[in-house]
Amino acid sequence: MTFTTRLKEELSNSDINPVESLIELSAYIRFGGQITKDRIILTIENASVARHIYKLIKYNFGVNIGITVRNQKRFRLKQIYILEIDDKINEILESLNITKNGKKVLEKDFFLESEEEQKAFIKGTFLSCGSINDPSSGEYHCEFTVPHKNEGLFIKSILKNYNIISKIIKRNNRYMIYIKSAEMISDLLRILGANNCFFYYEDIRIYRDHKNMVNRLNNCEIANQEKILTTSMRQLQDIEYIKQNDLQGLLDENINEAMKYKEMYPETSLQELADIISSETGHTIGKSGVNHYFIKIRKIVEKHKQKKED
């Protein structure tokens, strides 16, 4: 069972609210219905959603609903539920604010007065044409697919009211409104009221974010260790060059002391070496001071090499 299927089943098991059910049903039929002059046809792949929509229609309009179940074999066998309404078509469409005087109500004229109505509209839209990837797949993605761009813009504006930022692209002959932010998808689940799916999604997201953070810290630690080893090797090579060419006399006592301790503790970082020198000699020195010593050593080595080449 996919995450979208689980989510839609959870949403479909919610109680019927008299006002919100009309908004939810309006969104579902608007985006998922096939409307003709004498018939409304709803083709539904999820049995739980089919039962839910059937109940909403019966509860609000009490009309007879034809039900056809078909087996569809595309990669795997699954059942398709077709609901057909051929009674009170105009009354239903006008009550749902889908048409008025026989003409379709445009999105700009479709007003959702309260926050509850907006949430009901998002719920109906998701049941009709929405999907969310399982977070365990490693890809955070939510989408709604609608026939017209103005419908997509309307959905986008409602989501924006909840600080959920979405984008629209054209895909084939339809428009896809999509969300890529894991946090915003999580907010959407909370808005929909799907508590079980919300907690599942959050658990997976937090686990993945924690795992990614640990990996980043480990990678950072490895990079730091590699940098320390590379720097240490260069410093030891410079010290060896100084000794082989008898250049210690060009360096003061403190720098010679730093070289001695670096040879004793070859794998230490600058900070670690500074702490050791401060502890064992009683002369306080910091990381920047030790670094300054080795910069001087490097300059003397380079200057001596240049003289030899000349």
N, C-alpha and C positions, 0 to 999 in steps of 0.2 A: 504494500500500500504506500503510495507516495505521500509526501508531506501535504501537498495541496488537497488530496483526497481526505486525509485525516482532518485537515482544517475545515473543509467544507462540511464534513459530517458533524463536526463539533458545532459549527455555526447553525446547521440545519436542525439541531436538537434544542434550540432555544425556544422559550415560550413566545406565544403570539401576543404582541401589543397592538391594540386596535388602530392607533394612529400610525405608529411606525411601520406596521405591516403593509399599509398602503404604499408608503414611500419605498419600502424594500421591494415590493412586488412591481411597482412602477419602474424602478431601475432594472430589475431582472428582465421584464418584458421589453423594455426600451432597447436594451443591448443584446438580449438573447432570444428575442421572439421573432417569428416570421408572421407579419401582419398583412392580411388581405381584407377585402371589403366585408367578407362574411365569415372570417375565421382567424383565430390566433393559434399558431402552432409553436409549441416549445419542445425542442429536442434536447434531452438531458442525459448525460452519461453517468451521473452519480445517483444511485437509488435513494440515498438519504435526501439529496437535494430535490429529487422528483417528488418524494412524499411531502417535503416541506412546502414546496411551491403549490402542490395540489391542495394542501390544507389552507394555505393563505387565500387561494382563489375561492375555495368553498366557504371559508369563514367570512370573507368580505362580500361575496356576490351570490353564493348559493346556487350557482349554475351547474348543469351537468358537464362533466369533463370526460372526453373520450381518452382512453389510455391504450396505447399500443406498445408492446415490448418486442424489440427486434434483437437478434443476435448479430453482432458485427465481428468479423474476423479480420483484423489488421494486426499482424504480428502475434496477437493472442486473441482468444475469444472473450468478448465482453458484451454486455447487454446495453441497449439504448432504449430510453424511455421517451415516448412521444405523447405529449399532452395536447389535446385539441379541444378548443372552445368554439362553438358555433352559435351561441346564444348570448343576447345582450352585448354584442361586440361594441357598439358605439357607447353604451352606458359604461362599460368597463374601461374603455380607453379614455373617456372623458373624466371618469372618476380618478383615474391614475394620472391625469394631466399629461397623457401622451398625445392625445389629439383634442382639438376643440373646433366644433362646427365642421368636422370632417377633415381638418388640416392638422398636420403634425405640429405640436408645440415645440418651438425651438428652445435650445438650452438656455439662451439668454432670457427667455421668459419663464424659466422653470425656477421658482423660488423655494428655497429651503429655509424656513424661518428660525428653527431652533437647532441647537447642537445635536439633539437626539435625532432629528430628521436627517441631518447631514450624515450622522453615523449609520442610520438605517439605509441611506442611499449608497454609501460606500459598501455596506454589507451586501445589498442586493446586486451591486455592480460586480463585486468580487465573486459572488456565487455564480453570476452569469458568465463572466469573461476574464476572471482573474486567476493567477497562479503564483506560487512562491516556491523557490527551490528549497530542498532540504538543506539546512545549514551544514550538515555533516558532509555534504558533497564538496565543501570548500569554496563554493561560489555563492555569494549573497545576491539574490536577484528576485525581484517581484515585478509582475507586469499585468496590465489590463489591455485587452485588444478590442478595438471598436471600429465600426465601419467608416466613420467620418472624423475629420480633424477637429471640428468644433465640439464634438462629443469628448474627444481627448482633452481639449483645452478646459472643458467644463470640469472633468474629473480632476485634472491637474490643479485647478483653482480650489476645489474643495479640499484636496490633500494639503495644499499650501496653508489653509486655515489652521492646520494642526502642525505647521512647521515641517511638513514632509515634502521635501523637494524632489520632483520627478522630472523626467524629460520625455519628449515625444519624438518618435521616428516613424517614417512610413515603411511598412513591411508588406511587400506584395500589394494588394489592393486595400489593405487595412492600416490602421494606425495603432502603434503600440506605445502605451504610457508605461515607463519603467522606472524602478527605484533600485539603486545599487548599494546604498548605505545600509549596513547591518543594523545600526542604531535606529534608523528611520523605519526599516521593515519591522523591527521589534515594536516601535511605537504604533505602527499600523495594526499589528496583532492585538495590542492592548486596546486600541480604539474599537476594533471589531468585537472585543469582549471574548476572544477565544483564549481563556486562561490556561488551559492545558497545553495548547500549542505554543502559547507565549512563553511559559516556563521551560518547555522543552527547547525552544529556540534560544532562549537566554542562556540555558545551561551549556548548550553546544557552543554558542558564540563566546561566552566567557572562557570556556575551556580552550577554544582555539586561540583566542586573543592572548591568554596566559601562556600557551605553548609557543606562540609566535614571539612573545616578549622574551621568554627564556632562551629561545633560539637566537634572538638578536643579541641578548646579553652574552651568550656563549661565543657567538661569532666575534663580538666586540672584544671579549677577553682573549680569544685566540689571536686576533689581530694585534692586540696590545702586547701579548707575549712574543709574537713574531717580531714586532717592532723593537722590543727590548733586546731580544737576542741579536738582531741585526746591528743595532747600535753598540751593544757590548762587544761584538766581534770586531767592529771597526775601531773601537777604543783600545782594545787589547792589541790590535795590529799596530796602532800608533805608538802604544807603550813599548812594544817590541822593537819598533823602528828607532825610537828614542834611545833605548838601551844599546842596540847594536851599533849605533853611530855615536855613542858617548855624548849625548846632548843634554844629559841631566843638569849640567851646570848652567844651562840657559833658563832653567826653571827654578822658581823659588821653592822654599821648604814645604809650603802648604800643597803645592801642585805635586811635588815628589811624594808627599804623604798620600795624596789621593790616588796616585798611580799604584803605590804599594798596596793599598786596601782594595783597589780594583782587581789586582792580580790575585789577592787572597780570596775575593768573593766575585768571581768573573761573571756570574749570571744575574747579579743584582741590577735593579733599575737605579736611576739617578737618585730617586727619593730614598730607596733602601740603602744605597751607599752613603748618602748624607747622614741618615740615622745612625749607621754603624760608626762612621767617623766621629760624629758628635758624642756617641756613647762611649767609645773606647779611648778617645783622646781628651775629652772634656772641652774641646773647642767647638762651639756650636756653629754649624754650617747648614745651609738649606739646599734644596734641590737646585735652585738657580745658581748658587755658588759653585757647586760641583760641576754643573753644566758649563759654567764660565771657565773652569780649569781645563776641561777637555777641549773647549773651543780654542784655548791658547795652545794646547798640545797639538791640535790639528793644524793650526797656522804655522807652528814651528816645523812640523813634518813637511807640509807642503812647500814652505820656503826653502827647506834644506834640499828637497827633491828637485826643485827648480834650479838651485845653484849647481847641483850635480849634473843636470841636463845641459846647463849653459857651459 
